[in-house]
Amino acid sequence: MAKTSGGIRSSNTQAKVMTEEEYLASKGFGRQGFGDVALAKGNYRNRAGQAILERQNNKDIEYQKRRVELRAEYNMLVRSGKIREPSIVEKLLKAAKGSSENESVKAARRALTKRGIDWRKR
């Protein structure tokens, strides 16, 4: 039995723990799909350059439309209980496992310590 905000739910299967961005990336539509790094290098004032920019803009618009569709699909899966958002502690534990030189990792470790959770044992 799992307790939810709407009451108690009986389930034999565990819901997958996944953020929206992780879900989009698993479907091939992560944040890195926008733009083209090569476009930052040139001057695109002529006709050929404008055509390149127009093609990239159209590609980005289609990419964003697909991400919107996948977001709706993700939200439907969350409502149905097949996927759930990670809790704050789960997010902190994931962040705490990074490089100790990173400020966000240090902050996550401090937050877990403040909550009395040992990030090394999980």
C-alpha positions in Angstrom: 0.0 0.0 0.0 1.3 3.4 -0.9 0.1 6.6 0.6 -0.6 9.4 -1.9 -2.0 12.8 -1.5 -5.3 11.4 -2.7 -5.5 8.5 -0.2 -4.1 5.0 -0.3 -3.2 3.3 -3.5 -2.7 -0.5 -3.7 0.1 -1.4 -6.2 2.3 -4.3 -6.9 4.6 -2.4 -9.2 7.0 0.4 -8.2 6.6 3.7 -10.0 9.7 4.8 -12.0 11.3 7.8 -10.4 12.2 10.3 -13.1 12.2 14.1 -13.5 10.5 15.6 -16.5 13.8 16.6 -18.1 15.2 13.0 -17.6 12.0 11.7 -19.3 12.4 14.1 -22.2 16.1 13.2 -22.6 15.3 9.4 -22.5 13.0 10.0 -25.5 15.8 11.8 -27.4 14.5 15.4 -26.8 16.8 16.8 -24.1 17.8 20.4 -23.7 20.9 19.9 -25.9 18.8 19.5 -29.1 18.2 23.2 -29.5 20.4 25.4 -31.7 23.7 24.7 -33.4 27.0 25.7 -31.9 28.4 26.4 -35.3 25.9 29.3 -35.8 27.7 31.3 -33.2 30.8 31.6 -35.4 29.5 33.4 -38.5 28.0 36.5 -39.9 24.6 35.5 -41.4 23.5 38.8 -43.0 23.6 37.5 -46.6 20.8 35.4 -48.2 22.6 32.1 -47.7 23.2 32.9 -44.1 19.6 33.9 -43.5 18.5 30.6 -45.1 20.7 28.7 -42.6 19.2 30.6 -39.7 15.6 30.0 -41.0 16.2 26.2 -41.3 17.7 26.1 -37.8 14.8 28.2 -36.5 12.2 25.8 -38.1 14.1 22.8 -36.6 14.0 24.3 -33.2 10.3 25.1 -33.4 9.5 21.5 -34.4 11.8 20.3 -31.6 10.0 22.4 -29.0 6.6 21.2 -30.3 7.7 17.6 -29.7 8.9 18.5 -26.3 5.5 20.0 -25.4 3.8 16.7 -26.6 6.2 14.6 -24.5 5.6 16.9 -21.4 1.9 16.2 -21.7 2.7 12.5 -22.0 4.9 12.7 -18.9 2.2 14.5 -16.9 -0.3 11.8 -17.9 2.1 9.1 -16.7 2.6 10.9 -13.4 -1.1 11.2 -12.9 -1.6 7.5 -13.7 1.2 6.5 -11.2 3.6 4.9 -13.6 6.2 7.6 -13.1 6.7 9.8 -10.1 8.8 12.9 -9.5 11.8 12.3 -7.2 11.4 13.7 -3.7 13.5 16.5 -2.4 15.7 14.1 -0.5 16.1 11.9 -3.6 17.2 14.9 -5.6 19.6 16.0 -2.9 21.1 12.5 -2.7 21.6 12.4 -6.5 23.3 15.8 -6.4 25.5 14.9 -3.4 27.2 12.1 -5.4 28.9 14.6 -7.7 32.4 16.1 -7.6 33.2 17.6 -4.2 34.6 20.7 -5.9 31.2 21.6 -7.2 29.3 24.2 -5.1 25.9 22.5 -5.7 27.3 19.2 -4.5 28.6 20.8 -1.3 25.2 22.5 -0.8 23.3 19.2 -1.3 25.6 17.5 1.2 25.1 20.2 3.8 21.3 20.0 3.3 21.3 16.3 3.8 23.6 16.6 6.8 21.2 19.1 8.3 18.3 16.6 7.8 20.4 13.9 9.5 20.9 11.8 6.3 24.3 10.3 5.5 24.7 10.7 1.8 27.6 8.3 1.7 25.5 5.3 2.8 22.8 5.6 0.2 
